[in-house]
């Protein structure tokens, strides 16, 4: 499966996030073919009040989500490509921009 930045996939993350869940691919397209892993941000339907750190993504036909979800930016992780079960959609540019902004807050990059 060819993966691209902004793809919404179903993946199994290591550790406490071990169940299959939606995630967004954040790794640069230039690097997705080079490594056996991709940087991905898991998503959850358990919403908390932290919109600057966990942007909310509403379900639509483009992203393939079934429920309102939050991106758990603080849990960005490399995920082995073989645990990515399927691509279900793609985030729009507005959603991806809000995730990028949250990444700046979480990492302290200015």
C-alpha atoms as a printed R data frame, in Angstrom:
    type eleno elety resid chain resno       x      y      z
1   ATOM     1    CA   UNK     A     1   0.000  0.000  0.000
2   ATOM     2    CA   UNK     A     2   1.386  3.410 -0.933
3   ATOM     3    CA   UNK     A     3   1.092  5.830  1.972
4   ATOM     4    CA   UNK     A     4   1.037  9.622  1.754
5   ATOM     5    CA   UNK     A     5   1.098 12.456  4.251
6   ATOM     6    CA   UNK     A     6  -2.471 13.191  5.329
7   ATOM     7    CA   UNK     A     7  -3.796  9.674  4.698
8   ATOM     8    CA   UNK     A     8  -6.187  8.362  7.329
9   ATOM     9    CA   UNK     A     9  -5.448  4.709  8.012
10  ATOM    10    CA   UNK     A    10  -6.399  1.972 10.452
11  ATOM    11    CA   UNK     A    11  -3.275  0.965 12.376
12  ATOM    12    CA   UNK     A    12  -2.204 -0.882 15.489
13  ATOM    13    CA   UNK     A    13   0.089  1.205 17.695
14  ATOM    14    CA   UNK     A    14   2.463 -0.347 20.218
15  ATOM    15    CA   UNK     A    15   1.804 -0.276 23.964
16  ATOM    16    CA   UNK     A    16  -1.306  1.239 25.510
17  ATOM    17    CA   UNK     A    17  -2.763  2.159 22.114
18  ATOM    18    CA   UNK     A    18  -2.681 -1.481 20.976
19  ATOM    19    CA   UNK     A    19  -6.156 -1.786 19.472
20  ATOM    20    CA   UNK     A    20  -6.748 -1.006 15.792
21  ATOM    21    CA   UNK     A    21  -7.613  2.669 15.476
22  ATOM    22    CA   UNK     A    22  -7.704  5.479 12.938
23  ATOM    23    CA   UNK     A    23  -4.488  7.436 12.530
24  ATOM    24    CA   UNK     A    24  -3.165 10.123 10.230
25  ATOM    25    CA   UNK     A    25   0.161  9.749  8.432
26  ATOM    26    CA   UNK     A    26   2.374 12.761  9.190
27  ATOM    27    CA   UNK     A    27   5.655 11.675  7.638
28  ATOM    28    CA   UNK     A    28   6.899 13.492  4.537
29  ATOM    29    CA   UNK     A    29   6.043 11.772  1.253
30  ATOM    30    CA   UNK     A    30   9.765 11.849  0.394
31  ATOM    31    CA   UNK     A    31  10.459  9.464  3.296
32  ATOM    32    CA   UNK     A    32   7.520  7.054  3.295
33  ATOM    33    CA   UNK     A    33   9.144  4.615  0.854
34  ATOM    34    CA   UNK     A    34  12.605  4.690  2.477
35  ATOM    35    CA   UNK     A    35  11.810  3.353  5.946
36  ATOM    36    CA   UNK     A    36   9.915  0.327  7.267
37  ATOM    37    CA   UNK     A    37   7.963  2.674  9.565
38  ATOM    38    CA   UNK     A    38   5.966  5.866  9.097
39  ATOM    39    CA   UNK     A    39   5.276  8.622 11.603
40  ATOM    40    CA   UNK     A    40   1.611  8.561 12.453
41  ATOM    41    CA   UNK     A    41  -0.702 10.297 14.869
42  ATOM    42    CA   UNK     A    42  -3.338  8.097 16.518
43  ATOM    43    CA   UNK     A    43  -6.928  9.264 16.782
44  ATOM    44    CA   UNK     A    44  -9.529  8.699 19.488
45  ATOM    45    CA   UNK     A    45 -13.259  9.175 19.937
46  ATOM    46    CA   UNK     A    46 -12.687  9.853 23.657
47  ATOM    47    CA   UNK     A    47 -12.749 13.658 23.462
48  ATOM    48    CA   UNK     A    48 -11.031 15.929 25.967
49  ATOM    49    CA   UNK     A    49 -11.108 19.724 26.211
50  ATOM    50    CA   UNK     A    50  -7.745 20.475 24.591
51  ATOM    51    CA   UNK     A    51  -8.446 21.729 21.054
52  ATOM    52    CA   UNK     A    52  -5.010 23.363 20.629
53  ATOM    53    CA   UNK     A    53  -3.262 20.080 21.500
54  ATOM    54    CA   UNK     A    54  -5.783 17.544 20.215
55  ATOM    55    CA   UNK     A    55  -7.511 18.928 17.120
56  ATOM    56    CA   UNK     A    56 -10.974 17.560 16.469
57  ATOM    57    CA   UNK     A    57 -11.726 16.033 13.079
58  ATOM    58    CA   UNK     A    58 -15.348 15.678 12.013
59  ATOM    59    CA   UNK     A    59 -16.259 12.626  9.938
60  ATOM    60    CA   UNK     A    60 -16.889 13.143  6.234
61  ATOM    61    CA   UNK     A    61 -16.740 11.198  2.982
62  ATOM    62    CA   UNK     A    62 -13.172 12.332  2.288
63  ATOM    63    CA   UNK     A    63 -11.572 11.260  5.593
64  ATOM    64    CA   UNK     A    64 -13.573  8.042  6.046
65  ATOM    65    CA   UNK     A    65 -14.069  8.510  9.791
66  ATOM    66    CA   UNK     A    66 -17.290  7.210 11.340
67  ATOM    67    CA   UNK     A    67 -17.269  9.411 14.473
68  ATOM    68    CA   UNK     A    68 -15.948 12.762 15.639
69  ATOM    69    CA   UNK     A    69 -12.331 12.105 16.593
70  ATOM    70    CA   UNK     A    70  -9.391 13.877 18.171
71  ATOM    71    CA   UNK     A    71  -5.851 13.516 16.947
72  ATOM    72    CA   UNK     A    72  -3.601 12.605 19.873
73  ATOM    73    CA   UNK     A    73  -0.695 14.735 18.734
74  ATOM    74    CA   UNK     A    74   1.240 14.096 21.941
75  ATOM    75    CA   UNK     A    75   1.286 10.380 21.019
76  ATOM    76    CA   UNK     A    76   2.871 10.692 17.558
77  ATOM    77    CA   UNK     A    77   4.769  7.484 16.924
78  ATOM    78    CA   UNK     A    78   6.597  5.481 14.283
79  ATOM    79    CA   UNK     A    79   4.351  2.648 13.134
80  ATOM    80    CA   UNK     A    80   5.512 -0.377 11.185
81  ATOM    81    CA   UNK     A    81   3.926 -0.354  7.758
82  ATOM    82    CA   UNK     A    82   2.817 -3.974  8.128
83  ATOM    83    CA   UNK     A    83   0.481 -3.070 11.030
84  ATOM    84    CA   UNK     A    84  -1.399 -0.572  8.875
85  ATOM    85    CA   UNK     A    85  -4.508 -2.465  7.904
86  ATOM    86    CA   UNK     A    86  -6.071 -0.132  5.377
87  ATOM    87    CA   UNK     A    87  -6.388  3.427  4.192
88  ATOM    88    CA   UNK     A    88  -9.888  4.743  4.879
89  ATOM    89    CA   UNK     A    89  -9.543  8.320  3.637
90  ATOM    90    CA   UNK     A    90  -7.549 11.486  3.602
91  ATOM    91    CA   UNK     A    91  -7.590 14.639  5.725
92  ATOM    92    CA   UNK     A    92  -8.434 17.958  4.163
93  ATOM    93    CA   UNK     A    93  -5.864 20.758  4.215
94  ATOM    94    CA   UNK     A    94  -7.609 22.595  7.078
95  ATOM    95    CA   UNK     A    95  -7.541 19.557  9.363
96  ATOM    96    CA   UNK     A    96  -3.917 18.838  8.485
97  ATOM    97    CA   UNK     A    97  -2.950 22.468  9.201
98  ATOM    98    CA   UNK     A    98  -4.545 22.315 12.674
99  ATOM    99    CA   UNK     A    99  -2.578 19.136 13.417
100 ATOM   100    CA   UNK     A   100   0.645 20.803 12.267
101 ATOM   101    CA   UNK     A   101  -0.064 23.739 14.594
102 ATOM   102    CA   UNK     A   102  -0.705 21.340 17.495
103 ATOM   103    CA   UNK     A   103   2.597 19.590 16.721
104 ATOM   104    CA   UNK     A   104   4.366 22.936 17.082
105 ATOM   105    CA   UNK     A   105   2.754 23.435 20.515
106 ATOM   106    CA   UNK     A   106   3.550 19.916 21.720
107 ATOM   107    CA   UNK     A   107   7.180 19.946 20.550
108 ATOM   108    CA   UNK     A   108   7.935 23.579 21.343
109 ATOM   109    CA   UNK     A   109   9.237 24.159 17.824
110 ATOM   110    CA   UNK     A   110   8.908 27.802 16.860
